[in-house]
Amino acid sequence: MGDIFNREDTKNELKIGVVFFALAGLGVGLGVFLAEALESDFAEMAFYILAAGFTLPVLVAIVTAQRQASELSELPDNLVLGTAGVTAIAGTLVMGLLLWLFGEMAFDNFGDLGDIILPLVGLGIGAGAAAAGMVWVMRNLIDGDD
């Protein structure tokens, strides 16, 4: 696992992947904030934040994992699977914090930051498993069927 943080190629992919997650969180968060500013229904907006919080991490993890499977194709499985998993966990935390920040700006009493940390870790682990699984599929079932 330490090799992920010591190699330039895996560090770069980790950074790019976390930026993908941050941009997705920024896009949804900004959209929710602007929708609320235009007087949208609170319950509806809260639903969108929750839906995005549960679905976006897995979707972005899959897209990021596909990129990493391609960009890191010369590396052994353990490095690529680990990079995909760590990227998804870190990215989910960043995305969740951005969604919380926009929710906090848009709504009064949106929720305490401390209340979302453990759920975000759980979502991150799920997204990490999806990302590692996608890399494994890309390397062993799709690319490996020569």
C-alpha positions in Angstrom: 0.0 0.0 0.0 2.9 2.4 0.7 4.0 2.2 -2.9 0.9 4.0 -3.9 2.1 7.1 -2.1 5.7 6.7 -3.2 5.3 6.4 -7.0 4.8 9.5 -9.2 2.4 7.7 -11.5 0.0 6.4 -8.8 0.2 9.7 -6.9 -0.7 11.6 -10.0 -3.7 9.3 -10.7 -4.8 9.6 -7.1 -4.7 13.4 -7.4 -6.6 13.4 -10.7 -9.2 11.0 -9.3 -9.8 13.1 -6.2 -10.2 16.2 -8.4 -12.9 14.2 -10.4 -14.8 13.6 -7.1 -14.4 17.2 -6.0 -15.7 18.5 -9.3 -18.7 16.2 -9.1 -19.4 17.4 -5.6 -18.9 21.0 -6.6 -21.3 20.7 -9.5 -24.1 19.1 -7.5 -23.5 21.3 -4.5 -23.6 24.5 -6.5 -26.7 23.3 -8.4 -28.5 22.6 -5.1 -27.3 26.0 -3.6 -28.5 27.9 -6.7 -31.8 26.0 -6.8 -32.5 26.8 -3.1 -31.6 30.5 -3.8 -34.3 30.5 -6.4 -36.8 29.4 -3.8 -37.1 25.7 -4.4 -38.8 23.3 -2.0 -36.5 22.4 0.9 -37.6 18.7 1.1 -37.0 18.3 -2.6 -33.5 19.8 -2.4 -32.6 17.7 0.7 -33.6 14.7 -1.3 -31.3 15.7 -4.2 -28.4 16.1 -1.8 -29.0 12.7 -0.2 -29.4 11.0 -3.6 -26.2 12.6 -4.9 -24.4 11.7 -1.7 -25.3 8.0 -2.2 -25.0 7.6 -5.9 -22.2 10.0 -7.1 -19.3 8.4 -5.2 -19.9 5.0 -6.9 -20.4 6.5 -10.3 -17.3 8.7 -10.1 -15.4 5.8 -8.7 -16.3 3.7 -11.7 -15.2 6.4 -14.2 -12.0 7.1 -12.3 -11.2 3.4 -12.0 -11.6 3.0 -15.8 -9.1 5.8 -16.3 -6.7 4.3 -13.8 -6.9 0.8 -15.2 -5.8 2.3 -18.5 -3.2 4.8 -17.3 -1.6 2.4 -14.9 -1.8 -0.7 -17.2 1.9 -1.6 -16.8 1.7 -1.8 -13.0 0.9 -5.0 -11.0 -2.7 -5.5 -10.0 -2.2 -4.7 -6.3 -0.9 -1.2 -7.1 -3.7 -0.4 -9.5 -6.4 -1.9 -7.3 -5.0 -0.1 -4.2 -4.8 3.2 -6.1 -8.4 2.9 -7.3 -9.6 2.1 -3.8 -7.7 4.8 -2.0 -8.8 7.4 -4.6 -12.4 6.5 -4.2 -12.3 6.7 -0.4 -10.4 10.0 -0.4 -12.6 11.4 -3.2 -15.8 10.4 -1.4 -14.7 12.3 1.7 -13.9 15.4 -0.4 -17.1 15.2 -2.3 -19.2 14.7 0.8 -17.5 17.6 2.5 -18.3 19.8 -0.5 -21.9 18.7 -0.6 -22.2 19.3 3.2 -20.7 22.8 2.8 -23.1 23.8 0.0 -26.0 22.3 2.0 -24.9 24.3 5.0 -24.8 27.5 3.0 -28.2 26.9 1.4 -30.2 25.7 4.3 -30.5 26.7 8.0 -29.6 23.8 10.3 -28.6 21.5 7.5 -26.7 19.3 9.9 -23.4 19.1 11.9 -20.3 18.2 10.1 -19.5 15.6 12.8 -22.7 13.7 11.9 -21.6 13.0 8.3 -18.0 11.8 8.8 -18.8 8.1 9.7 -21.4 7.8 6.9 -18.9 9.3 4.5 -16.3 6.8 5.5 -18.9 4.0 4.9 -19.8 5.5 1.5 -16.1 5.8 0.7 -15.4 2.2 1.5 -18.3 1.2 -0.8 -17.0 3.4 -3.5 -13.5 2.0 -3.0 -14.8 -1.5 -3.4 -16.6 -0.6 -6.5 -13.5 1.1 -7.9 -11.2 -1.8 -7.1 -13.8 -4.2 -8.6 -14.0 -2.2 -11.8 -10.2 -2.2 -12.2 -10.2 -5.9 -11.6 -12.9 -6.4 -14.3 -11.2 -4.1 -16.7 -7.9 -6.0 -16.3 -9.1 -9.6 -16.0 -12.4 -9.9 -17.9 -12.3 -7.1 -20.5 -8.7 -6.6 -21.3 -7.7 -10.1 -20.4 -9.9 -11.9 -23.0 -7.3 -11.7 -25.8 
